[in-house]
Amino acid sequence: MQANNLFIYHFSLCGKLIPWLLFVFLSAPLQASQSDPSRFVRDFEKFAELDKANPPPAKNLTLFTGSSTIRRWTTLSEDFPEIPVLNRGFGGSQLHQVLHHFDDLFPRYKPERIVLYCGENDLWHGKSVVKTFDEFTTLVTRIRKILPHTPLVYLSCKPSPKRMSKWAIYQDLNGKIQTFCEKDPLLTFVDLSGILLGPDGKPATGIWDKDQLHVNQAGYARLTKLLGPVLKN
C-alpha cells in the first residue's frame, strides 16, 4: 500500500514538474531573442531607407524613440503639428537595445529634444529595476556627451491591463527615474498613470487596444493632451 502511495506521489510530482520544465525550456530562447542587442538591425535599415526617401528636419527636431508605445504612435505629426517630429520607435525594445543603436539615433539626427518611452519591456522580461535604471542613466550620460544642451522627456512605464501584475515593479522604476530627473533641469519625467488609471486605481476603460497592452487612439489622445504643454516649453 505504501509503495502504491509513493508511486502515485512521484507520478503526481512529475506531472507538475514536467510542464514547468517544458515552460522554462521553451521560454528561454524567447527571452534571449527578446533581449538580443542586434534584434532590431532590420528596423534601422528601414529607418535609413526612410531617411533617404524623406530626409528628416535638420533643425528643431523632436525625436521620439523607444518601444512600441512610440512605434505605434503613428499620428505624431498630426498630434503635434507645430513641432517637427520624427518617430524612430522600435517595438519591443529595451534600454540596452537603445544603447546598442545609440549612433543610429542621437548623433545621426542631432535632435533638439528627445522623447523616450522605454523600460517597461526590460522589467517584463525579467531585468531588475536596478539594472534598468542603470541603463537609463548610462543612456543619459552618453547623450550628454554629444548633445550637452538637449533636453530629454521620459514617459513613465504605463499601467496596462495585461501587465498590471508588474505594476508595483514598474512604479519602483518610475520613482527612481522621477527622482533622478528632478535633479536635472534638462530631464523631464512625465507620469502617465494619472491619465491611464481610473478613480479605482485600475486601468481606465476604453483606451486600450484589443491586446490590452497598448493604448488605442483614445489613449494616444490622452497622451497628446498631457505631453503637449511639455513640448511647448
N, C-alpha and C positions, 0 to 999 in steps of 0.2 A: 504493500500500500504506500509506504514511504517512497519507494523507488518510483512509483507512478506519479506521485505528487511532485517529486523532484524533476521528473521528465517534463511534466506539464509546466512547472515553473520555468525551466530552461527554455522550453518551446515558446512560452509567452514572452520571456525576456528577449529572445531572438526576434520574435515578431515585432517588438518595439524598436529594437536596436538596428535591425537591417534597414528599415525605411529611413531612419535617421542617418545612417552611414551613406545610404544612397543619395540623400539630400545633400550631405556635405560633399560627397564625391562629385556630384553633378553641378553643384553651385559654385565650387571653387574655380573652375575655368571661366565661368561667367563673371565672377568678382574680379578675376585677373584681367579679363578683357575690358571690363568697365574702367579699370584703373590704368590701363596701358597708356603711357605718356604719348605714344605715337598714334593713338587710335583715330585722331582727327586730321591726319595728314591730307586725306582727300578733301575734307571740308575746306582746308586752307588753300588747296589747289583751286577749288571752285571760287574762293574769295579772290584769288589772284586773277582768275579769268574775268570775274565781275569788275574788278578794278580796271582792267584793260578796256573792257567794253564801255564802262561808265565810270570814269575816274572820280573818286570821292572829293569833296571840297578840300582845298589845301589850307584854308584858314577857318577859324571859328568853329571847328568841328567838335561835336559831342559824340564820342564813341561809346556805344552800348555793347557790352560784351559779357560773357559768362555762359550759363547753361540755358536750358530750354525755355525758362521764363523770358529770357531775352530773345532767343531764336524764334519763338512763336509770336513775338510782338511785331507782327507784320504791318501794323498801321502807324509805326513811329513817325513817319514823315507827315501823315495826316494829323496825328495827335499833337505834334509839336511843330506846326508849320513855320513858326518864326525862327526856328533853330536848325542849322544844318546838322543833320543826324546821320549816323551810319550804324547799321545793325551788323555786328560780327559775333553774334551768339552761336555757340555750337552745342547742341542739345546733349545733355547727359554729362557735361564736362565737370571736372573737379579742379580745385585750385592748382594742384601740381601740373595739371594739363594746361592751364592758362600760363603758368610759368614756363612750361616746355615750349609753348608757342609765343613767348614774350616778344621776340623780334618780329614776328609776323603781325603783331598788333600795335604795340605802342611806339617803337621807333618808326615803324612803317607809316602810320597815319598821323603821328605827332598831334594828337587831339588837344584841343583847348580845355576839354573836360572829359572825364571818364565816368560812365555809369556801369556799375558791376553788380551782377547777381550771381553769386557762386558760394558754395559751402554746404548747401543742402545735400547734394548728391554725395559729397565726401562723407558726411555723417551717416547717411542712409546705408552706405556700403561698408560701414564699419570703421572708418577713420576716426581717431579720437578727437575730442574738442581741442585739446592742447595742440595736436599736430595740425589740425585745420587752421587754428588761429595763428600758429607759427608760419604756415604757408601764406596766410593773408598778410602778415606783417612783412614777410620776405618780399612779397609782390609790391607792397607799398614802397619799401626801401629801393627796390630796383627801378620802379617808376620814377622816384625822386632823383635818382642819379642822372637820368636822361631828360626828364621833364620836371625840373625842380619847382615850377610855379603852377603846375597843372592840378586842379582840384579833382578829387575822386569822390563820387557819391556811391555809397554802399547800400544796396537794398537788402533788408534783413531776410533771413530764412522764413519762408511762409508756412502757415498752419493749414495744410491741405487735408481734406478728409482722409485721403489714402495713407498719409504719413503721420497722423496725429499720435501714434504710438511713440514717436520720437520727439514730440513737441517739447518736452522738458529739456532734452539734449539740445535741440535747436535753440531754445531760449538761453541755454548756457553759453553757446557760441555767440548769439546775438548780444548778450550782455557784455561779454569780453570785447567784442568789436566796437560796441557803442562806447564803452569806457575809453578804449584806445582812440576812437575818432574824436571824442570830446576834448582831447588834449592837443589836437592838431587843427588849426583853422582851415587847412586845405582838405580836411576829411569831413564828410557829412554822412551820418548814419540815418537812414530812413526806415522807420519801423512800420512794417506792412500789417502787423497784427490788428491794428485799430480799424482798418478798412476791410479785413478779410475774416474777422471773427464777429459773431453775433453777440447780443447782450448776455447770452448764456455762456459765453466763453467757448462755444463750439464754432466750427467753420460756418460762415454765413451761407445761406441757401441762394441758388440762382446765379452764382458767379463762377461755377466750376465746370470744366469740360466733362465729358462722359467718363473719362478715365479717373475722375475725382482727384487728380494730381495737379493738373494745370488749370489756370484760370481761363474762362471764356471771354468773349468780347465785353460782357458786362463787368467782368473782373478787371480787364485792362482799362476800362473806362474809369474805374476807381483808382487804379494806379496812375493814370494820366492826371486825374484831378489832384492827387496827392503830390505828384512829382513836379507838376507844372510850376508852382511858385518857387521850388528849389532851383529849377533850371533857369528861372528868370533872374536870380540873384547873381 
